[in-house]
């Protein structure tokens, strides 16, 4: 089934991780779907108004305007209020799930993101077997998905040193919010790419930062673990 460009299903992905944005495009590449991406809630509202997507995926923790507040705004705008919104987050405890649903989300899925869960949520939001109706012909699938995943891993590793530097700076000045943001992004993108040890260490850092009193010695210890794990992965991927 081949659709003209203007008839393709448009889906908006709002997440400040370029890795997550790329994974959406990879996971949905079998379908006649145009994946539109942006980095924060304010830009997300502008993109939604411009493109009128069939469905919106949004992270909770983002700069400028977080996902929950963005959903609440969308639900009071006449042109957007009927667009289903799915929350994709590394923070899917009971409290956050309830808040997301109360804000207007139709579904909540957890990071690390995987293709099966994503497609299931999309079908549930848009109707049973929706994706089968817009699946591309096999002749259109002219790229190697394994190669795409390897490219995303290389992209992640090429940029992770800057993230480590930002984390070190945040620890030095004891900036809890900045450190939480960096750890959250690394946790989601690394876990989705299969770097589970990195994801677990970042999750531990987040838990320490959520304590009433931050144990900065423990934070720094976990940061050192993170550096070591990334060094191991870089060595393995250089062979």
N, C-alpha and C positions, 0 to 999 in steps of 0.2 A: 504494500500500500504506500504510494508516494503522494505526499501532500504538497501543494504549492507553499512557498515560503510564508505567505500571509495566513495560511490556514494551519500552520504548525501550532501545536500546543505550547504556550509559553508558561514557564515556571520560574518564579523568582526565588533565589537563594540569598539570604542575608546572613553573612557570617564573616568575621574579620580574619579568618584563616584562609589563605589562598589554597592551601592543600585541600581543605574541605570543599571549597568551591570547585576545584579541579576534579575531586572525587565524584561530586554530583554529576558533572559533565561526563565522566567516564562511566558511571553506573547507568546513566540514562541514554547512553550513546546508541543503544539498540533501537531507540524509539524516535518518532518524528516529534521531538521535543526541542524547543529552543530554551536553553538554560541561561537566564539573565542573573548576573551576580552583582552584589555590592557589599560594602564593609560595615555599615552601621544602620541603626534604625531610622535616622533622619533621611539618609540617602534611600533607604528602603521604601519609605513612604512616597518619595518623589518618583522612584522607579515604578512602583505599583500604580500610581496615577498615570504615568506615561504609557506603560505597556498593558495594563489591565490583565495581569497573568491569570491563568486558570487556577493556580495554587501557589501558596507562599510557604517556604520553609524558612524558619528564623531561629537563630541561637538566642539564648537568654542573656548571657554576659557579652556586651558589646560597648564600644565607646560611643559617646554623644547621646545616644538614646537606647536603652536596653530593650530586649525583645518583648517583655511583658507590657511595658508602657507603649511600645510601638503597636502591639496588637490592639490595645484599648483605643488608640487613636483611629486605627483602621476601621474598627467596628462602629464608629460614630460618623464615618464619612459615607455618604450615600453611594458614591461610585465604587467603593471598595468593600463595604460591610458584608457583602455576600460571598466574598472570596474566602474559601477555606484556608486556614493557617495551621501548619504543623510545626511544633517546637522541636528542635533538635539540640540537645544540650548534654554536657557532661555532668550537669547537676539535676538529676531526675529523682530526688528523694520525694517522699509523699507530699511534703509542703509545697515544693516547686511545681509538682504535677497538678495539684489542686489549684494553685495560683494561675497556672497556665490555662487550665480549662475554664476557670472563672473569668479570665481575661478575654476568652473567646476562641482559644485554640481548639481544634477538633481532635487533635492527637498529639502525643508526646513520645518521641523516640530518643534513645540514649546514644551518646558517643561512648566508645568508638563506633563510627558509622559502618554498617555493612549493607551490602546490596539487597539481600533478601528482606531485611527489615524495612529498608527504604521503599522497595517496590510494594510490599504488603501495605504499608501505611498510605502510599499513593493510591493504590486501588481502593482502599477503604474510604478514602476521602472523596474520590471522584466516581466511584461506582465499580461494582464487581466486573473484572475482566476488562477494565478500561484500557489498560496498557496493550492488551492483545489487539485492540482495534487500531492502535497507532504504531504497531511494531514495524520496523523497517524490513524491506526485502533483504534476504541474505546477501544479495549482490551489492548492497549499499554498505555492508559492514567491511570496509576495506582497510582496517588497521588492526594491529595486534594489541589487545588489551593488556597483556602482560608487559609489553614494551611501555605502554602508557604508565602503568603502575611503577615500573622501574624508574621512569623519568620523574615521576612525582617524588619518589624516594630521594633521588639525586637533588631535586629542587629543595626538599626539606633539609638535607644535610648541608647544602650550600649556604643556607640561610640560618642554620641553627647556632652558629658561632656568635652572630649578632644578638640572638636571643639570650645566649649565655652571658654576654657582656651586659646586656640590659638587666638581667637578673642580678648579676654581681653589683651593679650600680644601685639597684633597688634594695639589696641587702645592706650595702654600705650605709645608705641613708635611712634604712629601716622604713621603707615605703611599702606598707602592707598591701594597699590597693593595687599598686603597679605590679608588685610581685605576684599577687593573685591573678591578675589579668594575663601575665606572661605564662605562668604555670598552667592556667586553664587552657590557653590556646595550644601550648605544647602537648598537654595531656590528650586533647581531642585529636589533633592532627597525627601525633606519633602513634596513638593506639589504632587509629584507622588504617595507618600504613603498615601495621604489624610490628611496630617497635614497642612491644608491650612493657618492657622494663622501664623505658623512658616514661611511658604513660603512668605506670605505677608509682614511680618516684615523684612525679609532678603531683599526683593525687595525694601522696603523703605530705608534700609541702603545703598543698591547699588545706589539708586537715589541720596542720600545725598553725597555719595562719588564721584559721577559724576559731581557735581557742581564745578564751578571754584574755589571757596573757601569752604573748608570742614568745616562744623559746627560740631565740635567734641563734643560739649555739646549735640546736637541732636542725634549724633551717639551713645553716651553713654546711652542716654535715651532709644533709640530703643533697645540697647543691654540689658538693664534692662527688657524691655518688653519681649524680647526673653527668658531670663532666667525664668521669671515668667510663660510664656506660656509652656515652656518645663517642669517646675515643675508640672504644672497642668496635663499635658499629662502623666507624669511619675506616678503621683498619680492615675489617672484613669486607667492606664494600669497595676497597681500593684494589683488592686482589683480582 
